[in-house]
Amino acid sequence: MQKLTNKEEEVMKMLWKLEKAFVKDILAEFTENKPHYNTLSTIIRNLEEKGYVSHNAYGNTFQYFPVVKKEDYRKKFMSNAMSDYFNNSYKSLVSFFANERKISVEELKEIINEIENKK
């Protein structure tokens, strides 16, 4: 699975939400920094070349759909982040969020309870 650019990832999020869409449908999803139609079409073709997207042809019009599931992409993304930024240590990951005050002590206790209850 090839790495996506920020714009490609943004388009994939829209496609996962829409499930199937024409370029004009994806373009309508942009609320700000709306790309030109041709630029968006190029991004989608790049996603298709990378194996993330496929299409159904209706004459000269293409309806695109994701072939990579959001969950599969999330797993790959998190695996890469763990490797690149946290030396494959979940403890380092949790410590990072705790130090940045992105997770509270109460939330950490809830997570511990969930883990203990699954054993």
C-alpha positions in Angstrom: 0.0 0.0 0.0 1.6 3.2 -1.2 1.6 6.3 1.0 -0.9 9.0 0.2 -0.4 12.7 -0.1 -2.5 14.9 2.2 -4.8 15.8 -0.7 -5.1 12.2 -1.7 -6.0 11.2 1.8 -8.6 14.0 2.0 -10.2 12.7 -1.2 -10.2 9.2 0.1 -12.0 10.3 3.2 -14.7 11.8 1.0 -14.9 8.6 -1.1 -15.2 6.4 2.0 -18.0 8.6 3.1 -19.8 8.7 -0.3 -19.0 5.1 -1.2 -19.5 5.8 -4.9 -19.1 9.2 -6.6 -18.4 11.1 -9.8 -15.8 13.8 -9.7 -18.5 16.5 -9.4 -19.9 14.7 -6.3 -16.5 14.7 -4.6 -15.9 18.3 -5.6 -19.1 19.3 -3.9 -17.8 17.8 -0.6 -15.0 20.4 -0.4 -16.0 23.3 1.9 -12.8 25.2 1.6 -9.7 25.1 -0.7 -11.8 23.6 -3.4 -9.5 22.3 -6.2 -10.2 22.8 -9.9 -12.2 20.0 -11.4 -9.2 18.9 -13.5 -6.9 18.9 -10.5 -9.3 16.7 -8.6 -9.7 14.4 -11.5 -5.9 14.0 -11.6 -5.8 13.2 -7.9 -8.5 10.5 -8.3 -6.6 9.0 -11.3 -3.4 8.9 -9.1 -5.4 7.2 -6.4 -6.5 4.6 -9.0 -2.9 4.1 -10.1 -1.9 3.5 -6.5 -4.7 0.9 -6.1 -6.9 2.8 -3.7 -9.8 3.5 -6.1 -11.5 1.9 -9.1 -14.3 3.0 -11.4 -17.3 2.1 -13.3 -17.6 3.6 -16.8 -20.8 5.1 -18.0 -19.9 6.2 -21.5 -17.2 8.9 -21.0 -18.1 9.4 -17.4 -16.5 7.5 -14.5 -18.1 6.7 -11.1 -15.3 6.1 -8.6 -15.3 3.9 -5.5 -12.7 2.9 -2.9 -11.1 -0.5 -3.2 -9.1 -0.1 0.0 -11.2 -0.1 3.2 -10.9 2.8 5.6 -10.1 0.3 8.4 -7.2 -1.3 6.4 -5.8 2.2 5.6 -6.1 3.2 9.3 -4.2 0.1 10.4 -1.4 0.8 7.9 -1.3 4.5 8.8 -1.1 3.7 12.6 1.5 1.0 12.0 3.7 3.5 10.1 3.2 6.2 12.7 4.1 3.7 15.5 7.2 2.7 13.7 8.3 6.2 12.5 7.5 8.3 15.6 7.2 6.0 18.7 9.7 3.2 18.1 6.9 0.6 17.9 6.1 1.4 21.6 2.4 1.8 22.5 3.6 3.1 25.9 5.4 5.9 24.1 2.3 6.7 22.1 0.0 6.8 25.2 2.7 8.9 27.1 2.8 11.3 24.2 -1.0 11.9 24.4 -1.0 12.1 28.1 1.8 14.7 28.1 0.0 16.7 25.4 -3.1 16.5 27.6 -5.0 14.9 24.8 -6.1 12.0 27.1 -7.2 12.3 30.7 -6.4 10.1 33.7 -10.0 9.0 33.7 -9.9 8.0 30.1 -6.7 6.0 30.8 -8.4 4.2 33.6 -11.3 3.4 31.3 -8.9 1.9 28.8 -7.2 -0.2 31.5 -10.6 -1.4 32.7 -11.6 -2.4 29.1 -8.3 -4.3 28.7 -8.7 -6.1 32.0 -12.3 -7.0 31.3 -11.4 -8.6 27.9 -8.9 -11.0 29.5 
